[in-house]
Amino acid sequence: MSLSIEDVARIARLSRIAVTGDELAATQGQLNQILTLIEEMRAVDTSGIEPMAHAQDVMLRLRDDVACEPNRRENWQAVAPAVEAGLYLVPQVIE
């Protein structure tokens, strides 16, 4: 599949991109190269290949999910203007 100058001009207009005649020709060449590359990649048989999340087989170093900060809920609620049943009370903003 290749794009004509008219196709590129239409894409530019739909994208709201102002391009000159010289830019249309250069953009047409670049877009056609991209489409050719896509066609080449589609031609490769990938039926026996498992999808990958990363180009290299790497494992993340994970740490244990342990709370390391002390629980200061009571301290913060002690200085709050209004608290009820462990919840912060705020003024109503929507009627």
N, C-alpha and C positions, 0 to 999 in steps of 0.2 A: 504494500500500500504506500502510495506517495501522495503528497499534498501538492495542489497547484497553488499558484500565486493568489488566485481568488479564494481558495480555502484558507490560506494564511491570513488574508485581509479580513475575511469573515470572522475568523477566530480572534483576531486583534480587535475588531469592532465589538464583538460580543464580550471580550475581556476589558473593554474600555481602555485599550492601550493605543496611543497614537504612534504610528510607525510611518516612515517615509518609504518611497519606492525602493531605495537601496537597502533599507532595513528589511523590507519584505523579502527580497531575494536572499539575503543572508539568513534570515529566520527560516525561510523555506528549506534551505540546505541543512540547517541544524536540525529542524524537526524531522526531515526525511532521514537523516542519519540515525536519530533516536528511534524512529519507527522501524528502520532496517535492523537495528540492534535487537529490538523487541521481537521481530519476526525470527531472527536467528536464534534467540533464546527459546522461543516457543517450539522451534524445530527439534530441540534436544529432547531425547526420551528420558523422562524423569520418573517413570512409573515405579521403579524399584528403589527410589531414594527417599529416605525418611526426612520429613521437614525438620529444620534446625531452628532454634531460637537465637543462636549465636554462631558466627563463622568459625569459632574455635571451641573445642570441647572443654569449657572451663566450669569450675564449680565455685560458687560464692562461699566465702568464709562466713559462716553464721555464728552469732553469739547467742547464748541463752537469753530468753526474754524474761529478764528479772528486773523488778522495780528497784531502782537504786536511789531514788529520792525519797525522803521521809514523807509520810502523809501529813500535810499541814492544813487539811480541810477545816478543822476546828479553828485554827489560828486565823485563816482568811475569813471565815464566816463571822468570827467575833468582831471584826472591824467593818463588816458590810452594813449598809444602812438598814436593810430589811431582809430577814431570813425567816423561813417557816418550814418546818419538817425537813431541814437539811437542804432546802432550795433557796436560791436568791430570788427575791421579789423585786420586780422592776415596774415602773409606771406603765400603764396601758398607753399604747401609741396609736392603735387602730380601733376605731369604734365599731 
